[in-house]
């Protein structure tokens, strides 16, 4: 059923400031040309009730209606900014996302702070719209609120802040981004490192501690190994990282560097709650060749997990062959020689094995 018996005069309704009647036209899905005119008319009324109506239209299911409402709100400029900001608590996520888009398109400095606040919105669509708006604005006024956002408790906020600071490219962000290289979350660290790279910042020289932190944040483990001794302490710190892949990679890098300073920390990593980290720590200890690792590795020879037994055996054999071991340490390894050298029967041709579970204790490594 049509809401009007005859085509209404949009211009007359606009001159009368009749927001309610204009909204009725927009609600009439059958008259596309008229509801476009009605949306334009709302934008020309310059009244708070008309702006509120346009804001509600951002949640409409018709893309063309949303687009037209956004265009009208952007055209209003600063006069619409306060209502836009005040509507950011709208329960409709489509409206909030549309508000973020409009605020970005206005380019108004007043929009910067509220857009940064939207980075913490629980709705990922709203979050992404805020990111895109701040990205399109690239306004230096966003630097200070984005720097503050680097310490937000929400990892998505910190990640977005680091990314946007890199895209803005303001030198005021360098030191805060440097601090963010130590963030507890790998995604934030990597975003901070990429942001610093985009500003042609390299942590001074390839011999500086900042350079190593940059390499760790970028997961450039080969460069950490190339850095040698100066990378050892930062890599030891990375053994306590919340991200298991970072802990594993740090252990491998420490083994390849081969500095005995890392032995105690790697021994502690044998207590890690992730199997792959423990294996990497065991292998690293074998590569370094320090006899402090012998006793902590021995219990793993009888571990229920065959992969763990193999990693410990490889490490102990490596220690036996390469390490400067005392007679006592050599004797300890020889006490488990039978287990280390016993052929691994489950690997024999035709053996019935469930993947990941081996029935025998043989490891089959020559000592």
Secondary structure, DSSP 8 states (H G I E B T S, - for coil): --S-SS---HHHHHHHT-HHHHHHHHH-TT-HHHHHHHHHHHHHH--HHHHHHHHHHTT-S-HHHHHHHHHHHHHHGGGGHHHHHHTTT-S-HHHHHHHHHHHHHHT-THHHHHHHHHTT-SSHHHHHHHHHHHHHH--TTHHHHHHHHTT-S-HHHHHHHHHHHHHHT-TTHHHHHHHHTT-SSHHHHHHHHHHHHHTT--SSSTTSHHHHHHHHHTT-HHHHHHHGGGGHHHHHHHTT-S-HHHHHHHHHHHHHHT-GGGHHHHHHHTT-SSHHHHHHHHHHHHHHT-TTHHHHHHGGGG-SSHHHHHHHHHHHHHHHHHS---HHHHHHHHTTHHHHHS--GGGSTT---BTTB-SS-------
